[in-house]
Amino acid sequence: MWTSSERELIELLARWRGCRAQVWGYSCSHARLLIRFYREGPNLGSSAYLFCAGCRRVQFDAHWQDMDVQIFLRPDGRLTVSDGDRLYVESGAARARESDNFIGFESVPG
């Protein structure tokens, strides 16, 4: 189930803090970004995904360790999604979910 509130989104990101992050999908023509968070170990299939829509500015490393993604509301109502110098996104919306299966853009509700 995708997060439906800012509180749920922040709590999900906190649970995955310190894990590995990997850009899972990016579509510049559709202005969307999907990032996968995962831990190494016996439960390799378990992941969390962060979906950003309405992306105006996107800068990212393809993958990184010790994820610490933060989300801030900008004065213009958009979001800034960042993780140090490894990730910077100006986005219109963000939501996240946990899953034991790999997912892609087709799994994100409209």
C-alpha positions in Angstrom: 0.0 0.0 0.0 1.4 3.4 -1.0 1.7 6.0 1.8 -1.2 8.5 1.9 0.1 11.1 4.3 3.2 13.0 5.0 3.5 11.3 8.4 3.3 7.8 6.8 6.0 8.8 4.3 8.3 10.1 7.0 7.9 7.0 9.1 8.6 4.7 6.2 11.7 6.5 5.3 12.9 6.4 9.0 12.4 2.6 9.0 14.7 2.3 6.0 17.4 4.8 7.1 20.9 3.5 6.7 20.1 1.0 3.9 21.2 1.0 0.3 19.5 3.2 -2.3 19.3 2.6 -6.1 17.5 4.7 -8.7 15.1 2.1 -10.1 13.5 4.1 -12.8 13.5 7.6 -14.2 11.4 9.1 -17.0 12.3 12.6 -18.0 9.4 12.8 -20.4 6.9 11.9 -17.7 8.8 13.8 -15.0 8.9 10.9 -12.5 11.5 9.1 -10.5 11.4 5.8 -8.6 14.0 4.9 -6.0 14.4 1.5 -4.4 15.7 1.1 -0.9 17.0 -2.3 0.3 19.2 -4.1 2.8 21.8 -6.7 2.2 21.1 -10.0 4.0 18.8 -13.0 4.1 15.6 -11.1 3.1 16.9 -9.7 -0.2 13.5 -9.4 -1.7 12.2 -6.9 0.8 12.4 -3.3 -0.4 10.9 0.1 0.0 10.2 2.4 -3.0 10.0 6.2 -3.1 8.1 7.6 -6.1 8.4 11.3 -7.0 6.0 12.8 -9.6 6.1 16.2 -11.3 9.9 16.4 -11.1 11.3 19.7 -12.3 14.9 19.3 -11.1 16.5 15.9 -10.7 20.1 15.1 -9.7 21.1 11.7 -8.4 23.8 9.1 -8.1 22.8 5.7 -9.6 23.1 4.0 -6.2 24.5 4.8 -2.7 24.9 3.4 0.8 23.6 4.7 4.1 20.4 6.2 2.8 19.2 9.3 4.8 16.5 10.8 2.5 14.8 13.9 3.8 11.7 15.6 2.4 10.9 19.3 2.9 8.0 21.3 1.8 9.1 24.3 -0.2 7.4 27.8 0.0 5.9 27.3 -3.5 4.1 24.1 -2.3 6.5 21.7 -4.0 8.7 19.2 -2.3 12.5 19.0 -2.0 13.7 15.4 -1.7 17.4 15.1 -0.8 20.1 12.9 0.6 23.2 15.0 0.9 25.0 15.4 -2.5 23.8 12.0 -3.6 20.1 13.0 -4.4 18.3 16.2 -5.0 14.8 16.4 -6.5 12.2 19.2 -6.8 9.0 17.3 -7.0 5.3 18.0 -7.0 4.4 14.9 -5.0 6.0 11.9 -3.3 4.8 8.7 -1.9 6.4 5.4 -0.8 5.6 1.8 -0.1 7.2 -1.4 1.1 7.1 -4.6 -0.9 8.5 -8.1 -1.0 8.3 -8.0 -4.8 10.1 -5.8 -7.3 7.9 -3.0 -8.6 8.0 -0.5 -11.4 6.1 2.6 -12.6 3.2 0.5 -13.6 2.6 -0.3 -9.9 2.2 3.4 -8.9 -1.4 4.5 -8.7 -2.4 7.4 -11.0 
